[in-house]
């Protein structure tokens, strides 16, 4: 995989959605199918333009990070068979409406243990290094962007990795660890990138789905894993 170790300064302003008529459209715009069984939600202002995903699996559906929560997105999730797990890739994926999301979907929240304290009084399943959600999905702790930053690996579609803000597309749409204003520990993040390299190959991983900065994908919806 080609991963750039450049220390880019990334402004959160590029992730924010301006207050225009487009903002109103986001409230009714449905998630977009980007792979056979994976939908991407429109960027969510509450998570600084973060992109959430809905992964459909035979063992139960997984919502990755927090989409804008409204009746339209709620109904969409229910029409796809509901949500069994809500996997949070990092603290930045937690929206203010997280309680309403869990209550309305009756789902289990999964988050790395170092950030579980941010969700008091919610049903939370925390993990340390790795957690197998089902035979197809594995949560992997990749600290650096935040203390509990983690990725979700899905075996289907020839291998998919949901990276949150651990790996983001750069201006060339290549998967890159970016040094942001709120990066917790840059050296640890680079170590976590190496961990991903060691875990996967082109035989086990084909697509990377970032949790932000998706405008650089120019409508493609994913990055390819490249050696």
N, C-alpha and C positions, 0 to 999 in steps of 0.2 A: 504494500500500500504506500502511496506517495503521501507522506504527511510533512507539512512544512513546520519547522520549529522556530519560525520567525516570531519575534516579540512585538506583534502588532498592538497598537493602541486603538482600541475599539470604542467608539462613543455610543452610549446607550441611545442617543438621539436617533441613530439610524434604525433602531428597532421600534421606535414609537410610531403610532399611527396618528396622523394629523387630524384635527377636528374639522372634517369636511363631510360632504354628503356620502362619501365612501364609508365613513365610520358608521353611518346609519345602516348602510347596506350590509355591513358585517354582522349586524344583529339578526339578519334573516338569511344570510348566505349559508348554504349547506356545505358540510365537509366534502372534500374532493377525493375521489378514488385515485390513489397514486401507484399502488401495486394491487395484485389480485384481491387481497383481503385486508388492505390497509387504507384508511381514510385520514386525510390531513384536515384539521380545522383551520379556519382563518386565524391570523395572528390575534392574540388577546392583549388588549391594552393593559389589563391588570397585571400581566406578567411581562411588561415591557416588550410587547410584540412577540411573545413566545408562541411557538407552534405546538399544539397538542395533537395527538394521534389516537385513532381507535383501531386496535388490532383485533381481528376476528379469528378465534382459534376454536378447535373442536373441544377444548377443555374449559372454555369460558372466555369471554371477551375482556380485553385489557385496554383501559384508557391510560394513555401516557401523558402526564402533566395536565394542567387545567385549561380547558377551553373556556371561551366566553360562555357563561352559563345563562341560558334563557330557555323558553319553552321550545323553540325550534331545535336546539341542540339536544335537549332532554328527549324530545320525541324521536329524534333521529337515532339516539343511542338505544332507546327502547325498541324501535323498529328493527334494529340489527340483532336483537336478542338480549339486550341489556348489557350490563357491565359487571363482571365478577371482581376485578381488581382495578384499583387506581394506582398506577406506579408513578412516583414522583422522582424525577431524575436529579433534582437539586432543590434547594429552598426557593429559588427563583421561579420554580414551576408551581408554587402554591399561590392560588388566587384567594382573594378575600372571601369568595363564595365557596370555599372548600367544604364547609360544613353542609351547605345546601346540596352540593354535588353528591357527597356521600349519602346524605339522608334520602335524596330523591332516587338514587340509583341502588341504594342498599348494597354498596360495594365495600370491599376491604382495601384500605389504604396501605401501600407498601412504600417504605422509605428507609434509607440507610440510618443506622442507629444514632449517628452523631447529629442528625437533624430531626429525629422523631420528637424531641422535646418541644418543637415548634407547633405541634398539633395536640395540645392537651384536650382531654375529654372527647377524643375521636377514636374510633376503632382503627388502631394502627398495628401493622405487623412490621417490625424492624429487623434488619439483618446486619451482619458484620462484614464479611468479605464477599460471600456469594449466597444466593438463594435461588433454588429451583422452584419456580412457580408451578410448572407442569413439565412433562417430558419435552416440550418444545421451547420453553422460555427460561432464561437464566438471567438473574440480576447480578451485576458485577460492580463492586465498589471501585470507583476511579477518582479518588480525591485530588483536589488541586484547585479547580474552579471554585468549589466550596468544600467544606470539610466532609460533607456527605454526598458529594457528587457521584452519580452512578449511571451505568448504562444498562439497557435491557437488550439481550440477544434473543433473536427468534430464529429457529432453525429452518422455518419454511421459506419459500421463495429463494432458495439457494443461499440463505443466510442474510439476516437483516439486523443492523445494530442501531438502536435508538440512543443517541448520544447526549441529549439535552444540550447544555452549553459546554460540555467537555471538548467536543470537536465541532467546529462550525465551518461553513463554507467561506473561503476568502473571495476576493473579487474575481478569481479565476474559477470559482466553484469547486475548489479542491478542499478536502477535509484538513482542517488546521486547528491546532490549539492556539487560541488567541489570548494574549495577556490583556484582560479588561481592567477597568477601573476598580472593580470589586473582586478581582481574583484573590482567592484566599492564600494560595501558596504555589507560586509559579514552578518551582523545581519539582514539587510533588506532582503537579499536573503533567509535566514532561515525563516523569516516571510512569504515570498512569497511561500515557500514550504508548510507551514501550510495552507496558503490560498488555495492551490491546494487540500490539504487533505480535507479541509472543503467543497470545491465545488463538489467533486466527490466521488463516491463509486464504488465498483465492478459492480454495476448495470448500471452505466453510463459511465464507462471508462475501456477499456480492454487493449489498447496498448499505449505505449509511444515511440515516434520517436524522438531521439535526433538529434541535429544539428552538432555534432562532436563526436570524440572518438568512431566512429562506428566500428573500428577494434575489439574492445572488444566484439562485438555482435557475432563474429565468423560466419558471413554469415547469421545469422538469420534475421537481418534487423530491429528488434524492440525489445522493452522490454515489458514484461507483467506487468500490474497493479496488484499488490498483496497486500492484507490486512494482 
